[in-house]
């Protein structure tokens, strides 16, 4: 009887250990994609630009953005993944009221970038100008973990 009781306890222990869930191999919430709330805003653009073909002109309009910090367990240590959506909507005015077809500057982009906690990432975007095939607008954006800003705007000649 004693042997039967010991073997019954041993069998129960083996069954209990064998059926126990192994939590170490299952993905937990640390691997799930978690995001901070998206920051939405706009950057007003009102600046003078040097046009290599017609002199000084003005760029007026805005860039709307959505900046979202994405937290993933797989991100490199000390680096933050940022989902960035940019929409340019501006108009380039010719010098001294020069009559020309409308010069609209429009474009959209979606990017995933990595920024260190105390760092600034500079990314440059190029935007075509309607009714022009000689220059593009280049915007240098500053991306941090807190938001987006504009560092520099210029016109660049298109190489032919």
C-alpha positions as CSV (number, residue, x, y, z in Angstrom):
1,X,0.0,0.0,0.0
2,X,2.8,2.3,0.8
3,X,4.4,1.8,-2.6
4,X,1.1,2.5,-4.3
5,X,0.7,5.8,-2.4
6,X,4.3,6.9,-3.2
7,X,3.9,6.0,-6.9
8,X,0.5,7.9,-6.9
9,X,2.2,11.0,-5.4
10,X,5.1,10.8,-7.8
11,X,2.8,10.4,-10.8
12,X,0.7,13.4,-9.6
13,X,3.9,15.5,-9.3
14,X,5.1,14.5,-12.8
15,X,1.6,15.3,-14.2
16,X,1.6,18.7,-12.4
17,X,5.0,19.7,-13.5
18,X,4.4,18.5,-17.1
19,X,1.2,20.4,-17.5
20,X,2.4,23.6,-15.9
21,X,2.5,26.5,-18.4
22,X,5.9,27.7,-19.4
23,X,5.7,31.5,-19.1
24,X,9.3,32.1,-20.2
25,X,8.6,31.1,-23.9
26,X,5.4,32.9,-24.4
27,X,5.4,36.4,-25.7
28,X,4.3,38.9,-23.1
29,X,3.1,42.4,-23.3
30,X,6.7,43.6,-23.6
31,X,6.8,42.5,-27.2
32,X,3.5,44.0,-28.2
33,X,3.6,47.3,-30.1
34,X,2.8,50.1,-27.7
35,X,2.6,53.7,-28.7
36,X,2.5,57.0,-27.1
37,X,-0.3,59.2,-28.2
38,X,0.4,60.9,-31.5
39,X,1.4,64.6,-31.4
40,X,-0.3,66.5,-34.2
41,X,0.6,70.0,-35.2
42,X,1.6,72.4,-37.9
43,X,4.7,74.4,-38.8
44,X,4.1,77.8,-40.4
45,X,6.4,78.6,-43.3
46,X,7.0,82.2,-44.3
47,X,10.4,82.8,-45.6
48,X,12.5,84.4,-48.4
49,X,14.3,82.0,-50.7
50,X,17.0,82.7,-53.3
51,X,15.7,81.5,-56.7
52,X,18.7,80.8,-58.9
53,X,16.7,81.9,-62.0
54,X,14.5,84.7,-60.9
55,X,16.0,86.3,-57.7
56,X,14.3,86.5,-54.4
57,X,10.9,84.9,-53.8
58,X,8.7,84.0,-50.9
59,X,7.5,80.7,-49.6
60,X,4.2,80.9,-47.7
61,X,2.2,78.0,-46.2
62,X,2.5,75.3,-43.7
63,X,3.6,71.7,-42.9
64,X,1.2,69.6,-40.9
65,X,2.7,66.7,-39.1
66,X,1.9,63.6,-37.0
67,X,4.7,62.6,-34.6
68,X,4.3,59.3,-32.8
69,X,6.8,57.6,-30.5
70,X,6.6,53.8,-30.9
71,X,7.8,51.7,-28.0
72,X,9.0,48.2,-28.9
73,X,11.0,45.8,-26.9
74,X,13.1,45.1,-30.0
75,X,14.3,48.8,-30.4
76,X,18.1,49.3,-29.9
77,X,19.0,50.5,-26.4
78,X,18.9,54.3,-26.1
79,X,17.1,54.7,-29.4
80,X,13.4,55.7,-29.9
81,X,11.4,54.7,-32.9
82,X,9.4,57.6,-34.3
83,X,6.6,57.3,-36.9
84,X,6.5,60.6,-38.8
85,X,3.9,61.8,-41.2
86,X,4.5,65.2,-43.0
87,X,2.2,67.1,-45.4
88,X,3.5,70.2,-47.2
89,X,1.0,72.8,-48.5
90,X,2.6,76.0,-49.6
91,X,2.9,78.5,-52.4
92,X,6.0,80.1,-53.9
93,X,5.5,83.7,-54.9
94,X,7.7,85.2,-57.6
95,X,9.8,88.3,-57.2
96,X,8.2,91.8,-57.4
97,X,4.7,90.4,-58.3
98,X,6.0,88.7,-61.4
99,X,3.1,87.2,-63.4
100,X,3.5,83.4,-63.8
101,X,1.4,80.3,-63.5
102,X,0.7,79.3,-59.8
103,X,3.7,77.7,-58.1
104,X,2.3,75.3,-55.6
105,X,4.5,73.2,-53.3
106,X,2.8,70.1,-52.1
107,X,3.8,66.7,-50.9
108,X,3.4,63.9,-48.3
109,X,5.7,61.5,-46.7
110,X,5.6,58.8,-44.1
111,X,8.8,57.7,-42.4
112,X,10.0,55.6,-39.5
113,X,13.1,57.1,-38.0
114,X,15.3,56.3,-34.9
115,X,16.3,59.1,-32.5
116,X,18.4,58.9,-29.4
117,X,16.9,60.2,-26.2
118,X,19.0,63.3,-26.1
119,X,19.6,63.6,-29.8
120,X,18.2,65.4,-32.9
121,X,17.8,63.7,-36.2
122,X,18.0,65.8,-39.4
123,X,16.1,64.6,-42.4
124,X,15.8,66.4,-45.7
125,X,12.7,66.3,-47.9
126,X,12.4,67.4,-51.5
127,X,9.1,68.9,-52.8
128,X,8.3,69.6,-56.5
129,X,6.9,72.9,-57.6
130,X,3.9,72.9,-60.0
131,X,4.6,74.7,-63.3
132,X,8.4,74.5,-62.7
133,X,10.8,71.9,-63.7
134,X,14.0,73.8,-62.9
135,X,14.1,73.9,-59.1
136,X,12.7,72.0,-56.1
137,X,12.1,73.1,-52.5
138,X,14.4,71.3,-50.0
139,X,13.3,71.3,-46.4
140,X,15.6,70.2,-43.6
141,X,13.5,68.9,-40.7
142,X,14.7,68.4,-37.1
143,X,13.1,65.4,-35.4
144,X,13.4,64.8,-31.7
145,X,11.6,62.5,-29.3
146,X,9.3,65.4,-28.5
147,X,8.4,66.8,-31.9
148,X,9.3,68.2,-35.3
149,X,10.8,71.5,-36.4
150,X,12.2,73.1,-39.5
151,X,15.9,73.8,-39.6
152,X,16.4,75.2,-43.1
153,X,14.4,75.8,-46.4
154,X,16.0,76.4,-49.7
155,X,15.5,76.1,-53.5
156,X,17.8,73.7,-55.3
157,X,18.4,73.5,-59.0
158,X,17.4,70.2,-60.7
159,X,20.3,68.7,-62.5
160,X,19.5,67.8,-66.1
